[in-house]
Amino acid sequence: MNQGILIINGPNLNLLGRREPSLYGSQSLEEINRDLQSMAAAAGVRIDFFQSNHEGELLDRIQQARDDFEVIIINAGALSHYSIALHDALRAAAIPVIEVHLSNIYTREEFRHYSLIAPVARGGIFGFGALSYRLAFLAACEIIKENQER
């Protein structure tokens, strides 16, 4: 298995920095990815990024990840709250998953309080804006380290 982390972003996350910056922050997805790429280079970890507004494309990428990555970090956006298909794909991938949300989903609309990804995730980080991704990256590096020590 290749050492690496796959970052998956779902619908509307391509609009970060322009879409409701008071809620999601002013950093674009490209800026967040650059920060993570720098962290990965410093840690000697391979990282790849994928974003799509289409559920089927997200499913295809998750299915491809099984043999190429040790950890998936996913911000599925609104799909987190109702996509049984994403839940099933992440479960089938059989690799650790870290769920990320920029905002605190528990202080928002009630329908956002439940995540279908959470039951198949090793853990979740939410409410810290772009820092949520950096914290998830650090957690993913710890998971990789644990796997190497086994």
C-alpha positions as CSV (number, residue, x, y, z in Angstrom):
1,M,0.0,0.0,0.0
2,N,1.3,3.4,-0.9
3,Q,1.8,5.9,1.9
4,G,-0.5,8.8,1.2
5,I,-3.5,10.9,2.1
6,L,-6.4,11.6,-0.2
7,I,-8.4,14.9,0.4
8,I,-11.9,14.8,-1.0
9,N,-14.1,17.8,-1.2
10,G,-17.8,17.7,-2.2
11,P,-20.4,20.0,-3.6
12,N,-19.9,23.8,-3.5
13,L,-16.5,23.6,-1.8
14,N,-15.0,24.9,-5.1
15,L,-16.7,28.2,-4.1
16,L,-14.8,28.6,-0.8
17,G,-13.6,32.2,-0.3
18,R,-16.5,33.5,-2.3
19,R,-19.4,31.6,-0.8
20,E,-20.6,33.0,2.6
21,P,-17.1,33.9,3.9
22,S,-18.6,34.9,7.2
23,L,-19.6,31.2,7.6
24,Y,-16.9,29.3,5.7
25,G,-13.9,31.8,5.8
26,S,-12.1,33.7,3.2
27,Q,-9.6,31.1,2.1
28,S,-10.2,29.5,-1.3
29,L,-10.0,25.7,-1.7
30,E,-6.9,26.2,-3.8
31,E,-5.3,28.1,-0.9
32,I,-6.2,25.4,1.6
33,N,-4.8,22.8,-0.7
34,R,-1.5,24.7,-1.1
35,D,-1.2,24.9,2.7
36,L,-1.8,21.1,2.9
37,Q,0.6,20.4,0.1
38,S,3.3,22.4,2.0
39,M,2.6,20.4,5.2
40,A,2.7,17.1,3.2
41,A,6.1,18.0,1.7
42,A,7.5,18.9,5.1
43,A,6.2,15.6,6.5
44,G,7.3,13.5,3.6
45,V,3.8,12.3,2.9
46,R,2.2,12.0,-0.5
47,I,-1.1,13.9,-0.8
48,D,-3.7,14.1,-3.5
49,F,-6.8,16.4,-3.9
50,F,-10.1,15.8,-5.5
51,Q,-13.2,18.0,-5.6
52,S,-16.5,17.4,-7.4
53,N,-20.0,18.7,-7.3
54,H,-21.2,15.3,-8.5
55,E,-21.9,12.5,-6.0
56,G,-21.1,9.7,-8.5
57,E,-17.6,11.2,-9.2
58,L,-17.0,11.3,-5.4
59,L,-18.0,7.6,-5.2
60,D,-15.7,6.6,-8.1
61,R,-12.7,8.4,-6.5
62,I,-13.4,6.8,-3.1
63,Q,-13.5,3.3,-4.7
64,Q,-10.2,4.0,-6.5
65,A,-8.5,5.1,-3.3
66,R,-8.4,1.7,-1.6
67,D,-5.1,0.6,-3.0
68,D,-3.5,4.0,-3.3
69,F,-4.0,5.7,0.0
70,E,-3.8,5.0,3.7
71,V,-6.2,7.8,4.9
72,I,-9.1,9.7,3.4
73,I,-9.9,13.2,4.6
74,I,-13.4,14.1,3.4
75,N,-15.5,17.2,3.5
76,A,-18.6,16.0,1.7
77,G,-20.5,19.2,2.3
78,A,-24.2,18.8,2.3
79,L,-23.8,15.2,1.1
80,S,-22.6,14.3,4.6
81,H,-26.1,14.6,5.9
82,Y,-28.0,12.4,3.4
83,S,-25.7,10.3,1.1
84,I,-26.1,6.7,2.0
85,A,-24.0,6.0,-1.1
86,L,-21.0,7.9,0.3
87,H,-21.4,6.1,3.6
88,D,-21.3,2.8,1.8
89,A,-18.4,3.7,-0.4
90,L,-16.3,4.9,2.5
91,R,-17.1,1.7,4.5
92,A,-16.2,-0.4,1.5
93,A,-12.9,1.4,1.0
94,A,-11.8,-0.1,4.4
95,I,-9.2,2.6,5.1
96,P,-9.4,5.2,7.9
97,V,-11.6,8.2,7.2
98,I,-11.5,11.6,8.8
99,E,-14.5,13.8,8.4
100,V,-14.0,17.6,8.1
101,H,-16.4,20.5,8.2
102,L,-15.3,24.2,8.2
103,S,-18.3,25.3,10.2
104,N,-19.7,23.8,13.4
105,I,-22.5,21.6,12.0
106,Y,-24.1,21.3,15.5
107,T,-24.7,25.1,15.7
108,R,-26.4,25.2,12.3
109,E,-29.7,24.0,10.9
110,E,-31.0,20.9,12.5
111,F,-30.7,18.8,9.4
112,R,-26.9,19.3,9.5
113,H,-26.6,17.9,13.0
114,Y,-26.4,14.3,11.8
115,S,-23.7,13.0,9.5
116,L,-24.0,9.7,7.6
117,I,-20.2,9.8,7.3
118,A,-19.5,9.9,11.0
119,P,-20.4,6.3,11.7
120,V,-17.7,5.1,9.2
121,A,-15.1,7.8,10.2
122,R,-12.3,7.3,12.6
123,G,-13.0,10.8,13.8
124,G,-14.2,14.2,12.8
125,I,-13.0,17.8,13.0
126,F,-15.4,20.7,12.5
127,G,-15.9,24.3,13.3
128,F,-12.3,25.6,13.0
129,G,-12.5,26.9,9.4
130,A,-9.5,26.1,7.3
131,L,-7.7,25.0,10.4
132,S,-10.0,21.9,10.4
133,Y,-8.1,20.6,7.4
134,R,-4.7,21.2,8.9
135,L,-5.8,19.4,12.1
136,A,-7.2,16.5,10.0
137,F,-3.9,16.3,8.2
138,L,-2.0,16.0,11.4
139,A,-4.4,13.3,12.6
140,A,-3.9,11.5,9.3
141,C,-0.1,11.6,9.7
142,E,-0.5,10.0,13.2
143,I,-2.7,7.2,11.6
144,I,0.0,6.6,9.0
145,K,2.7,6.5,11.8
146,E,0.6,4.0,13.8
147,N,0.2,1.8,10.7
148,Q,4.0,1.8,10.1
149,E,4.7,0.8,13.7
150,R,2.5,-2.3,13.4
